[in-house]
Amino acid sequence: MTAPVPYRSTPMFDNASLPMALQRRHMTKAGVWGIVRVLEGRLLLTYLDPESEVVLDGGQAAVLLPEQPHFVTPQGPMRMQVDFYDRPPG
């Protein structure tokens, strides 16, 4: 079986261009998975349900489940992007 392909990706954001909406509580839609990809630098990903935090360094990624509330916080200069899938990204 082939790996799922994202149906949409955000623009590439850096610490200066990261929208405030992503730095506040938000969530993916029902039936939508996301993968937060840190390309350079460091990003703190805070999950709100269940509560946990993960620090992502350049080259690392983390999965967002459908309707899982979360927000991100840059930890200095960074570049990141989010890919969206209509099925579990595997």
Buried (B, 14 or more C-beta within 10 A) or exposed (E): EEEBEBEEEBEEBBBEEBEEEBEEEBBBEEEBBBBBBBBBBBBBBBBEEEEEEEEBEBEBBBEBBBEBBBBBBBBEEBBBBBBBBBEEBE
